[in-house]
Amino acid sequence: MTTYAVGDIQGCLEPLKKLLDTVNFDSACDELWAVGDLVNRGPDSLGTLRFLHSLGGAFKTVLGNHDLHLLAVYFKQQSARRKDTFAALLEASDASDLLNWLRQQPLLYENEHFVMVHAGIPVIWSLDKARALANEVHSVLRGNDFCDYLANMYGNEPARWSDDLSGTDRLRVITNYFTRMRLCDENNALELSFKGSPADAPQGQAPWYEAYAGSPPGKQILFGHWAALEGCGPDIGIHALDSGCVWGNCMTLLRLDTLERITCPCDKPN
């Protein structure tokens, strides 16, 4: 069995299929991991979810911020935005099956050697802590009160983790670290408005992964979310996989046993 991890798909189904054809992916014996943001901004969110769902147990994913936003819109806890491109998915006959399947997915997935999240894991959390906090959100999202969570997950505050947090504030900041984080200050508070290159980061802010100083927490980290990195993250056992496919760059597939990267050029958006 060969396991591959793919960067943010965001509804770009055809580049994904081309990548999988390139490596002769076989769902009967291989696994595909996805770092989240399966949908939105790209041309075919509906086809993407249908395809990924069809892979069954050969597909593993974590939730990204766009996936959570889709759930909030579908379950009527948030209005769709002008730039959203998942209208066909919301209206599909199988939307309920697909979206309830998506709601079951975690914020963190791991095996013996790798841990996968959408945006990252802050250095203030051990792997055990990150796992426990991801499970807190996962349990709520799968439970009867998931609509309350979706309604209250939006916002940038609190910007810093504290063990004393509770309720919606606690769930929101956990979600933001896992799904929206790019920069942190020296106190590991989040800066959530910045989307550019690390070289252009505001003074006092640095990429979250720099705090590890060459030593990730026990396992190699797979993450996406930050298209401006173009898939070129730190070479310290932390692997950036979002290479900006939806913005006309390439999609990246990482073979986990060899760390070989395979890319597929994508058509530029209109």
N, C-alpha and C positions, 0 to 999 in steps of 0.2 A: 504494500500500500504506500502511495505517495501522497503527502499532504501539501497543499498549496494555500497560501494566504493572498488575498487580493485586496487592493486599495479601494477607496470609495468608488462605488459603482454609479450611484446617483441616476439610475434609470438608463444608463448607457449599455443596453443589452447586447448589441451587436459586437462592440469591442470585447466584451466579456466572452462571448461565444468564440470569437476568433482566437483569443488567448487560450481558452480551454482546448480548442482544436489543435493549436500549435503544440501543446504538451500531450496530446492524445489522452485528455482527461477521461476517465471511465468511472462513473459513479458507482459501479459495482465493486470497485476495489480501491478507489482513491477518495480523498476528502478535499473539500474546498472550504476554507475559512474566509470570512469577510469581516473587515474592521468596522462595519456599520456605514450609515448613510447609503443604504441600498437604493433609495428613491430620491426624487425631487431634483429639479433643475435640468435634468436630462430628458430625452425624448420619449422614453418608454418605461415608466415606473410600473405600469400594470404588467407588461410582458416580463419585466425583470422579476417581480415578485412571483409571478406564476412559474417562471423557470426555476428560480431558486427553491421554491416550495416543492417542485416536482423532484428535486434531487433527494428528498427524504433525509435519511440519516447520514448521507454523504456530505451534507451541508451544515456548517456551524457558523453562527454569526453572533455579534454583539450589536446592541442598539446604538445608533448615532443620533445627533440632535435632529436631523431631518426625519428620521424614522419616528422619533417621539412626537415631533410636530405633526406628522401625518396622522398618528394615532389620536392626538388631541383634536384635530379637525374632524376626523371621521366620527369620533365619539362626542362631537358637538361641545367640546370644552374650549375651543378656540376657532376663530374665523380663518379661512384660507387667506393667504397673502397674494399680492399681485404677481410675484415672481414664482409662485408655486406651480408645478407642472404635473400634478397628480390627479387632475379632475376626472380623467377616464377611469382611474382606479377607484375613486370614490363612488362612481356610478356603475361599476361592474357588477354583474350578477353574482360573482363569487367574492365580492369585497368582504363580506362578513367572515368567510372562512380564512381569507388571506390576512386580514387585519387582526383577527383573534389569534391566528398563528404567530403573527409578528409580535403581538403583545406578550407572548410566552417567552420571548428571547431575553437573554441576560445582558448585563452591562459588562461582564467580565467572563472570559472563557479561557481555559488553560489545559495543557497537558503536562507531561513530565518536564519538558524543557522550555516551553513558551507560555506566556500569558498575553492575551489579546484584549485590548480595550479600544474605544473609539478615539479618544483624544490623548489619554495618557494616565499615569499614576503619579500623584505628587509624592515627593521624597519624604514628606511627613508621615506617610502611611507605609507600614510594612506590608508585605504581600498578604499576610494573614489579615491585617486590618482592612486592606483594600477588598479582599474577598468577602469579608463580613459586611462591609458597607455596601458593596454591590448587591449582595443578597438581600439587604434591607429593602432597597428599591425594587429589586426583582420580585420579592414577596408581595409588596404593595401593588405593583403593576399587574400581577397575576390574580390579585384578590378582588373582593367585592367592592372595595373602595377605590378602585383604580381611577375612576373619573375625577375624584377629588384631587388625587395626585396630579393628573394631567392638567387640571384647571389651575393648579398652584405652582407648577414647576417653572413657569416663566419668570425671569427677573435675574438681576445681577447681584443681589444681596441675599444673605451675607456673602461677602467676598472671600472670607477666610474660614477655614475649618476650625471648629472647637468641639471637643468631646461633650461639652455642655449643651450643644444645640439639640433641639427636639422639634417634633411636629413637621410642619411644611418647610420651615427654614432648614431643618436638617436634611430633608429629602432633596430640597432644591440645590443646596451647595454640593451634596454628594453627586447629584446629576450633572452639575456644571463642571466639576473636576473631571468626571469621566467622559463627558461628551462635548465640552466647549473649551476646555483649557488649551491655551497656547503659551501665554506668558504668566510668570509669577514674580512678585517682588521678593525681597530678602526674607520676608516673613511668611512667604508662601501664600500670600493673598493673590487672588485671581485678577488679571486685567483682561476683560472679555470683549473689548471693542476692537482690538488690534487683529488684523488679518494678513499683514504684509510679511516681508522677509525678516528673519532674525537680525540681519544687519541694520535694519531700520527700526528696531525696537526702541520705545521711549526710554529715557534715562531712568535707571533704577529697576528696569524690568528685564527679564532674561527668559529664554525658552525653559520650560519646566524641566526638561531632561538634563540641562546643564548642572542642576543641583546634585545629580548622581555622581558627578566627577569620575566617570569611568567605571562605576560599579553598580549596575542595576540590581534590583532587589531579589536575588536568588534565581530568577529565570529571565530569559530574554523577553523583552517587551515588543509587541507588535502594535502599531497604532496608525491611524489615518488622520482625517480631519483637517490637516494643515496643508492646503494645496500649494501655498507659496514655497514650501520646502521642495516641491517637485520630486518627492520621493527620496531626497538626499538628506537623511537625518544623521545623527551622530553615530560614529563607528564604535560604540561601546556596548554592544548587545542590546541596543534599542533601535528598532527598525521602522523608519517612516515609509508608509506605503501609498499615501495619497499623492499621486503625481499629476493631479489636475486634469483627469480625463474629460470631465464635463466642461472644462474651459478650453478644450481644443488641444490639450497636450496628450500624453499617453496614459494608458492604464497599466498598472504594474502588478505582476504576479510573482510571489516569492516562494520558491521551493524550500520547504523548511529543513529537509535533511542535508542539503548542500548549500543553502543560502544563495542559490542562483536566482538572479532576477530576470524575468522575461517581460517584455513590454510590447504593447500594441498601439500604434498611432491611432488617433481618433479624429474624426471630422470636427472642424471648428463650428461652434454653435452659430446660428443665424443672429 
